[in-house]
Amino acid sequence: MQSFGCRATQADGAALERQLATQGLADAGSPREADLVVLNTCTVTAAADQDARASIRRIHRENPSAKIMVTGCYAQRAPQEIAALPGVTWVVGNSHKHRVAEVAASGLEAALPAQAIESDSQEHGFRDRAVHENGPRNFVSLESVALSAPAFTLVGDIFAHTELIAAPVFVGDSIAEKTRPNLKVQDGCNNRCSFCIIPSVRGQSRSMQLDRVIVEANALEAAGYREIVLSGINLGRWGRDFQPQQKFEQLVRALLEYTGIEKIRISSVEPMDWTDELIALVAGSPRIAKHAHIPLQSGSDRILRRMHRKYRPWHYAEKIRKIRESMPDAAIGADVMVGFPGETDELFEESRSFIENLPFTYLHVFTYSSRPGTPSAAMPDKVPVHVARERNRVLRELAAEKNLEFRQSFIGRSLEVITLQTGADEWTEALSDNFLKVRLAGRHEANRVFTVQLAELTTEGLMGKAS
């Protein structure tokens, strides 16, 4: 099993591993030794698509007899493109990701020629053209077919999809490698940003029921985990699809009340969902990590409007101000895009200046990637690649300066950290409550919490001793 992309995709991959295990399939250790390889793909950029194709070709070259199943966002967006690649046996879109294990188990057992569901790109995703009032024309039950070349393709209308699959994401097999599991509690997105393909491949926003979130979190606590990371495609919209509606703040409060998890870390939340109530909740609870990741994309009002973002720069700046005032030591990060169509030198400078004047502690800087089917793909005034790359470099350097200034402010102070893996003889890698990388002197087991006296800078973080 190999997953590409964001935390939500990693959580999907963990759930798929659970499903495959229930079908009696065991981890082979590496693609070279596998009978089946499942690739859970991302399609947020052209580079993500390229990475998936390269992995498919490499796996087929190194293990020609392995059956390859491709699922995830790229599979939903361009199933026929993937199906044409040598070695691909199955293509299963996000619309049918909950059937991956069923497809794999049935296909591995059967021995007849494959059939394909013909898929057609629509305005908001993919619809099954093979299905009519008497049933599917080109669909043969999974129990009776072997899914071999040409690749069996199972892709439907993602906007009719109501399943939410997720499982805590772990890195390894021992507790020493399982320190901070990600728990996906929301999927899909109802926003329509002009650059983003994600709604078309993940569908409408949908939430994990509150009681199930509590069960999952308590199971993680019982297993010995001390920090969990809440994740989703549009996490702040959790609960809005329920009747009656619930708010993300209610989920966080319930986790504080009904679980004993020591630390809850909130991943990316859109600026309009950082309500005063949520800010106060995070600031007031020692069990919630002082860490706010708030997507920005651009500091230029004109570019934000072209992106169809739902806030203006001054709205965003007000949220950042409130967070910094409530949590003076918090990590504050953002996603920022450069090279969006129409981003002139003047507008880029407007964005750069806006970012410079806000108290960010880190940035994730991306270069715009045109996605087929998105409104921005048809926009004029494309930014030359070399110009976009230079703008990317400028913002990364600005982010490095801000991060250095933030880290320097903690020399001589103490922070709470959690160890990420069992350390070497001289030091152990750890992460602070406010998202700073820390080298803790001495060898310590993973998943331990320490208060660390910080003494000096490292290349990317800080170094200190347990106090």
C-alpha positions as CSV (number, residue, x, y, z in Angstrom):
1,M,0.0,0.0,0.0
2,Q,1.4,3.4,-1.0
3,S,-0.3,6.7,-0.4
4,F,0.5,10.1,-1.9
5,G,-0.4,13.6,-0.8
6,C,-2.2,15.1,2.1
7,R,-3.1,13.9,5.6
8,A,-6.6,13.0,4.4
9,T,-5.2,10.8,1.7
10,Q,-2.9,9.1,4.3
11,A,-5.9,8.5,6.5
12,D,-7.8,7.0,3.5
13,G,-4.8,4.7,2.9
14,A,-4.8,3.5,6.6
15,A,-8.5,2.7,6.2
16,L,-7.8,0.8,3.0
17,E,-5.1,-1.2,4.8
18,R,-7.7,-2.2,7.4
19,Q,-10.1,-3.3,4.7
20,L,-7.5,-5.3,2.9
21,A,-6.5,-7.1,6.1
22,T,-10.1,-8.1,6.7
23,Q,-10.0,-9.9,3.3
24,G,-7.1,-11.9,4.5
25,L,-4.4,-9.9,2.6
26,A,-1.1,-9.4,4.5
27,D,1.5,-6.7,4.1
28,A,4.2,-8.0,1.7
29,G,6.8,-5.6,3.0
30,S,7.8,-4.1,-0.4
31,P,6.3,-3.8,-3.9
32,R,8.9,-6.2,-5.3
33,E,7.5,-9.0,-3.1
34,A,3.8,-8.3,-3.5
35,D,1.1,-10.0,-5.4
36,L,-1.0,-6.8,-5.2
37,V,0.1,-3.2,-5.0
38,V,-2.4,-0.5,-4.1
39,L,-1.5,3.1,-5.0
40,N,-3.7,5.7,-3.3
41,T,-3.1,8.8,-5.4
42,C,-3.2,12.6,-5.2
43,T,-4.0,15.0,-8.1
44,V,-3.6,18.4,-6.6
45,T,-0.8,19.3,-9.0
46,A,0.6,18.0,-12.3
47,A,3.7,16.9,-10.3
48,A,1.4,14.7,-8.1
49,D,0.1,13.0,-11.2
50,Q,3.6,12.5,-12.5
51,D,4.8,10.9,-9.3
52,A,1.9,8.4,-9.4
53,R,2.7,7.5,-13.0
54,A,6.4,7.1,-12.3
55,S,5.5,4.8,-9.3
56,I,3.2,2.6,-11.5
57,R,5.9,2.2,-14.1
58,R,8.6,1.4,-11.6
59,I,6.5,-1.2,-9.8
60,H,5.6,-2.8,-13.1
61,R,9.2,-2.9,-14.2
62,E,10.5,-4.3,-10.9
63,N,7.6,-6.8,-10.4
64,P,5.8,-7.5,-13.7
65,S,3.6,-10.2,-12.2
66,A,2.1,-8.0,-9.5
67,K,-1.4,-6.7,-9.9
68,I,-1.6,-2.9,-9.5
69,M,-4.7,-1.2,-8.2
70,V,-4.8,2.6,-8.5
71,T,-7.4,4.5,-6.4
72,G,-7.7,8.0,-4.9
73,C,-8.0,11.5,-6.4
74,Y,-6.0,10.9,-9.7
75,A,-8.0,7.8,-10.3
76,Q,-11.3,9.8,-9.9
77,R,-10.1,12.6,-12.2
78,A,-8.5,10.7,-15.1
79,P,-9.3,7.0,-14.9
80,Q,-8.8,6.2,-18.5
81,E,-5.4,7.9,-18.5
82,I,-4.3,5.6,-15.7
83,A,-6.0,2.5,-17.2
84,A,-3.9,2.9,-20.3
85,L,-0.6,2.5,-18.3
86,P,1.1,-0.9,-18.6
87,G,0.7,-3.0,-15.5
88,V,-2.5,-1.4,-14.2
89,T,-5.1,-4.0,-13.4
90,W,-7.8,-1.9,-11.6
91,V,-8.7,1.7,-11.4
92,V,-11.1,2.6,-8.6
93,G,-12.2,6.2,-8.1
94,N,-12.9,7.9,-4.8
95,S,-16.5,7.3,-5.5
96,H,-16.0,3.6,-5.0
97,K,-12.9,3.6,-2.7
98,H,-15.0,1.8,0.0
99,R,-15.1,-1.2,-2.4
100,V,-11.3,-1.5,-2.9
101,A,-10.9,-4.5,-0.7
102,E,-13.9,-6.2,-2.3
103,V,-12.5,-5.6,-5.8
104,A,-9.0,-6.8,-4.9
105,A,-10.2,-10.0,-3.1
106,S,-12.6,-10.9,-5.9
107,G,-10.1,-10.1,-8.6
108,L,-7.3,-12.1,-7.1
109,E,-9.5,-15.2,-6.9
110,A,-11.2,-15.1,-10.3
111,A,-9.9,-16.0,-13.7
112,L,-12.1,-14.5,-16.4
113,P,-11.5,-11.5,-18.8
114,A,-12.1,-8.1,-17.3
115,Q,-15.0,-5.8,-18.2
116,A,-14.9,-2.0,-17.7
117,I,-17.3,0.6,-16.6
118,E,-17.2,3.4,-19.1
119,S,-16.8,6.7,-17.3
120,D,-17.4,10.2,-18.7
121,S,-16.1,13.5,-17.2
122,Q,-19.0,15.8,-16.2
123,E,-19.0,19.3,-14.8
124,H,-18.6,18.2,-11.2
125,G,-16.9,14.8,-11.6
126,F,-17.6,11.5,-13.3
127,R,-20.9,9.8,-14.0
128,D,-21.4,6.1,-15.0
129,R,-22.6,6.1,-18.6
130,A,-22.8,2.3,-18.5
131,V,-25.7,2.4,-16.1
132,H,-29.3,2.6,-17.4
133,E,-32.7,1.7,-16.1
134,N,-32.2,-2.0,-16.6
135,G,-28.8,-2.0,-14.9
136,P,-25.2,-1.7,-16.0
137,R,-24.5,-2.7,-19.6
138,N,-20.8,-3.4,-19.2
139,F,-20.6,-4.5,-15.6
140,V,-19.9,-8.0,-14.5
141,S,-20.2,-8.9,-10.8
142,L,-17.0,-8.8,-8.9
143,E,-17.5,-12.3,-7.7
144,S,-17.2,-13.7,-11.3
145,V,-14.4,-11.8,-13.1
146,A,-10.7,-11.6,-13.1
147,L,-9.7,-8.0,-13.4
148,S,-6.8,-8.0,-15.8
149,A,-5.8,-5.8,-18.7
150,P,-7.4,-3.8,-20.1
151,A,-7.8,-2.3,-16.6
152,F,-11.1,-2.7,-14.9
153,T,-12.4,0.9,-14.2
154,L,-14.9,1.6,-11.4
155,V,-15.6,5.3,-11.2
156,G,-18.9,7.0,-10.4
157,D,-20.5,10.4,-9.6
158,I,-18.4,11.6,-6.7
159,F,-21.2,14.1,-5.8
160,A,-23.5,11.1,-5.1
161,H,-20.9,9.6,-2.8
162,T,-21.8,9.6,0.9
163,E,-19.2,7.2,2.3
164,L,-16.4,8.5,4.6
165,I,-13.6,6.1,5.1
166,A,-10.9,6.9,7.5
167,A,-8.6,5.3,10.0
168,P,-5.8,6.6,12.2
169,V,-2.6,6.9,10.2
170,F,0.6,5.3,11.6
171,V,4.1,5.1,10.2
172,G,5.4,1.8,11.4
173,D,4.6,-1.4,13.3
174,S,5.8,-0.6,16.8
175,I,4.7,2.0,19.3
176,A,8.2,3.6,18.8
177,E,7.1,4.6,15.3
178,K,3.5,5.5,16.2
179,T,3.6,8.7,18.1
180,R,1.1,11.1,16.6
181,P,-1.7,9.4,14.6
182,N,-3.8,11.5,12.2
183,L,-7.6,11.0,12.6
184,K,-9.6,12.1,9.6
185,V,-13.0,13.3,10.7
186,Q,-14.2,15.1,7.5
187,D,-13.9,14.7,3.7
188,G,-14.9,16.6,0.6
189,C,-15.4,20.3,0.1
190,N,-18.2,22.6,-0.8
191,N,-16.0,25.5,-1.8
192,R,-15.3,26.2,-5.5
193,C,-11.8,27.8,-5.5
194,S,-11.0,28.4,-9.2
195,F,-7.6,26.6,-9.0
196,C,-8.8,23.5,-7.1
197,I,-9.7,20.1,-8.5
198,I,-10.4,18.6,-5.1
199,P,-14.2,19.1,-4.9
200,S,-14.5,17.3,-8.3
201,V,-12.5,14.3,-7.0
202,R,-13.7,14.1,-3.4
203,G,-17.3,15.4,-3.6
204,Q,-19.4,17.3,-1.1
205,S,-18.3,17.9,2.5
206,R,-19.3,15.1,4.8
207,S,-18.4,14.4,8.4
208,M,-17.7,11.5,10.7
209,Q,-20.4,11.1,13.3
210,L,-19.4,12.6,16.7
211,D,-19.9,9.3,18.6
212,R,-17.6,7.5,16.1
213,V,-14.9,10.2,16.5
214,I,-15.1,9.7,20.3
215,V,-14.8,6.0,19.9
216,E,-11.7,6.3,17.6
217,A,-10.0,8.8,19.9
218,N,-10.6,6.7,23.0
219,A,-9.3,3.6,21.3
220,L,-6.1,5.6,20.5
221,E,-5.8,6.7,24.1
222,A,-6.3,3.2,25.3
223,A,-3.5,2.0,23.0
224,G,-1.1,4.5,24.6
225,Y,-1.1,7.4,22.2
226,R,-0.7,10.8,23.8
227,E,-1.3,13.2,20.8
228,I,-3.7,13.0,17.9
229,V,-4.0,15.2,14.9
230,L,-7.5,16.0,13.6
231,S,-7.5,16.3,9.8
232,G,-9.9,16.7,6.9
233,I,-10.1,18.2,3.5
234,N,-12.1,21.2,4.8
235,L,-11.8,20.4,8.5
236,G,-13.6,23.5,9.8
237,R,-16.8,22.5,8.0
238,W,-17.1,19.4,10.2
239,G,-20.8,18.9,11.2
240,R,-22.3,21.3,8.7
241,D,-23.8,18.4,6.8
242,F,-25.7,17.1,9.9
243,Q,-29.3,17.8,10.7
244,P,-29.4,19.7,12.8
245,Q,-26.0,21.3,12.0
246,Q,-23.1,21.0,14.4
247,K,-20.0,23.1,14.5
248,F,-16.3,22.1,14.6
249,E,-16.0,23.7,18.0
250,Q,-18.6,21.2,19.3
251,L,-16.4,18.3,18.2
252,V,-13.3,19.8,19.9
253,R,-15.2,20.4,23.1
254,A,-16.6,16.8,23.0
255,L,-13.0,15.4,22.6
256,L,-11.9,17.4,25.6
257,E,-14.9,16.2,27.7
258,Y,-15.3,12.6,26.7
259,T,-11.7,11.5,26.0
260,G,-8.5,11.6,28.0
261,I,-6.2,12.3,25.0
262,E,-3.4,14.5,26.4
263,K,-2.9,16.6,23.3
264,I,-5.2,17.4,20.4
265,R,-3.6,19.1,17.4
266,I,-5.8,20.7,14.8
267,S,-4.6,20.6,11.2
268,S,-5.5,23.1,8.5
269,V,-8.6,25.2,9.1
270,E,-9.8,27.8,6.7
271,P,-9.7,31.5,7.9
272,M,-13.5,31.9,8.0
273,D,-13.8,28.9,10.3
274,W,-11.4,30.3,12.9
275,T,-14.3,31.8,14.9
276,D,-13.8,33.7,18.1
277,E,-15.2,30.7,20.0
278,L,-12.6,28.3,18.4
279,I,-9.7,30.7,19.1
280,A,-10.8,31.0,22.7
281,L,-11.1,27.2,23.0
282,V,-7.6,26.6,21.6
283,A,-6.1,29.3,23.7
284,G,-7.8,28.3,26.9
285,S,-7.1,24.5,26.9
286,P,-3.6,23.1,27.8
287,R,-4.7,19.9,26.0
288,I,-5.0,21.6,22.6
289,A,-1.7,22.3,20.8
290,K,-0.9,26.0,20.3
291,H,-0.7,25.7,16.5
292,A,-2.9,27.3,13.8
293,H,-2.5,26.5,10.2
294,I,-4.6,28.9,8.1
295,P,-4.5,28.7,4.3
296,L,-3.9,32.1,2.7
297,Q,-3.1,31.4,-1.0
298,S,-2.4,35.1,-1.7
299,G,-2.2,38.4,0.1
300,S,-3.5,40.3,-3.0
301,D,-7.2,41.1,-2.9
302,R,-7.4,41.0,-6.7
303,I,-5.8,37.5,-6.9
304,L,-8.0,36.2,-4.0
305,R,-11.1,37.3,-6.0
306,R,-9.8,35.5,-9.1
307,M,-9.2,32.4,-6.9
308,H,-12.8,32.6,-5.7
309,R,-11.6,32.6,-2.1
310,K,-14.3,33.7,0.4
311,Y,-12.3,36.2,2.4
312,R,-10.4,39.4,1.8
313,P,-6.8,40.2,3.0
314,W,-8.1,42.4,5.9
315,H,-10.4,39.6,7.1
316,Y,-7.5,37.2,7.1
317,A,-5.2,39.7,8.9
318,E,-7.8,40.2,11.6
319,K,-7.9,36.4,12.3
320,I,-4.2,36.3,12.6
321,R,-4.1,39.2,14.9
322,K,-6.7,37.6,17.2
323,I,-4.8,34.3,17.3
324,R,-1.5,36.0,18.1
325,E,-3.0,38.1,20.8
326,S,-4.7,35.1,22.4
327,M,-1.6,32.8,22.0
328,P,1.6,34.8,22.0
329,D,3.8,31.6,21.6
330,A,1.6,29.8,19.0
331,A,2.9,28.5,15.7
332,I,1.0,30.2,12.9
333,G,1.4,28.8,9.4
334,A,-0.2,29.2,6.0
335,D,-0.3,27.8,2.5
336,V,0.7,30.4,-0.1
337,M,0.5,30.1,-3.9
338,V,2.6,32.0,-6.4
339,G,2.2,32.2,-10.2
340,F,-1.6,32.2,-10.3
341,P,-2.9,33.5,-13.7
342,G,-2.9,37.3,-13.7
343,E,-0.4,37.7,-10.8
344,T,1.7,40.6,-12.0
345,D,4.9,41.8,-10.4
346,E,2.8,44.5,-8.6
347,L,0.3,41.9,-7.3
348,F,3.0,39.5,-6.2
349,E,4.7,42.4,-4.3
350,E,1.3,43.2,-2.7
351,S,1.1,39.6,-1.5
352,R,4.7,39.4,-0.3
353,S,4.4,42.6,1.7
354,F,1.1,41.4,3.3
355,I,2.9,38.2,4.4
356,E,5.9,40.0,5.6
357,N,3.8,42.1,8.0
358,L,2.0,39.1,9.6
359,P,3.5,37.0,12.4
360,F,3.8,33.8,10.5
361,T,6.2,31.2,11.9
362,Y,6.3,29.0,8.8
363,L,4.9,28.9,5.3
364,H,4.1,26.1,2.8
365,V,4.8,27.8,-0.6
366,F,3.4,26.3,-3.8
367,T,3.8,27.2,-7.4
368,Y,0.5,27.3,-9.3
369,S,-0.3,24.2,-11.3
370,S,-3.0,24.3,-13.9
371,R,-5.6,21.5,-13.3
372,P,-7.8,20.4,-16.3
373,G,-11.4,21.2,-15.6
374,T,-10.9,24.0,-13.2
375,P,-11.9,27.6,-14.1
376,S,-8.3,28.9,-13.7
377,A,-7.1,26.5,-16.4
378,A,-8.9,28.7,-18.9
379,M,-7.8,32.0,-17.5
380,P,-5.5,34.3,-19.6
381,D,-2.3,36.0,-18.4
382,K,-0.4,32.8,-17.4
383,V,2.7,33.5,-15.4
384,P,6.0,32.2,-17.0
385,V,7.4,29.2,-15.1
386,H,10.8,30.9,-14.4
387,V,9.0,33.9,-12.9
388,A,6.8,31.8,-10.7
389,R,9.8,29.8,-9.5
390,E,11.6,33.0,-8.6
391,R,8.6,34.2,-6.6
392,N,8.5,30.8,-4.8
393,R,12.2,31.3,-3.8
394,V,11.5,34.8,-2.5
395,L,8.7,33.6,-0.3
396,R,10.6,30.6,1.0
397,E,13.4,32.8,2.0
398,L,11.0,35.1,3.8
399,A,9.5,32.1,5.6
400,A,12.9,31.0,6.6
401,E,13.7,34.4,8.1
402,K,10.4,34.4,10.1
403,N,10.9,30.8,11.3
404,L,14.5,31.7,12.5
405,E,13.2,34.7,14.4
406,F,10.5,32.6,16.0
407,R,13.0,29.9,17.1
408,Q,15.5,32.4,18.4
409,S,12.8,33.8,20.8
410,F,12.7,30.4,22.6
411,I,16.4,30.1,23.5
412,G,16.7,29.9,27.2
413,R,13.0,29.1,27.7
414,S,11.2,25.8,28.4
415,L,8.7,24.0,26.1
416,E,6.7,20.8,26.4
417,V,7.7,18.2,23.6
418,I,6.7,14.7,22.6
419,T,9.4,12.4,21.3
420,L,8.7,11.2,17.7
421,Q,10.9,8.1,17.6
422,T,13.4,6.3,19.7
423,G,16.5,8.4,19.7
424,A,20.1,7.8,18.9
425,D,22.8,7.7,21.6
426,E,23.3,11.5,21.8
427,W,19.8,13.0,21.0
428,T,16.1,12.2,20.3
429,E,13.9,13.9,17.8
430,A,10.8,15.6,19.3
431,L,8.1,18.1,18.5
432,S,7.0,20.9,20.7
433,D,3.4,21.9,21.4
434,N,3.9,24.9,19.1
435,F,5.3,22.9,16.2
436,L,9.0,23.4,16.7
437,K,11.4,20.6,15.9
438,V,13.5,19.9,19.0
439,R,16.6,17.7,19.5
440,L,16.3,16.4,23.1
441,A,19.7,15.5,24.6
442,G,20.0,11.8,25.4
443,R,18.4,8.6,24.2
444,H,14.6,8.4,24.9
445,E,11.8,6.2,23.9
446,A,9.2,7.5,21.4
447,N,5.8,8.8,22.6
448,R,7.2,10.3,25.8
449,V,6.4,13.8,26.9
450,F,9.1,16.0,28.4
451,T,9.6,19.6,29.4
452,V,12.8,20.8,27.7
453,Q,15.1,23.7,28.5
454,L,16.1,25.1,25.1
455,A,19.7,26.1,24.7
456,E,20.7,26.6,21.1
457,L,19.5,26.6,17.5
458,T,19.9,23.7,15.0
459,T,19.6,24.0,11.3
460,E,15.8,23.6,11.3
461,G,14.9,23.6,15.0
462,L,16.2,23.8,18.6
463,M,18.2,21.7,20.9
464,G,17.8,21.3,24.7
465,K,17.8,19.1,27.8
466,A,14.9,17.7,29.8
467,S,14.4,19.9,32.8
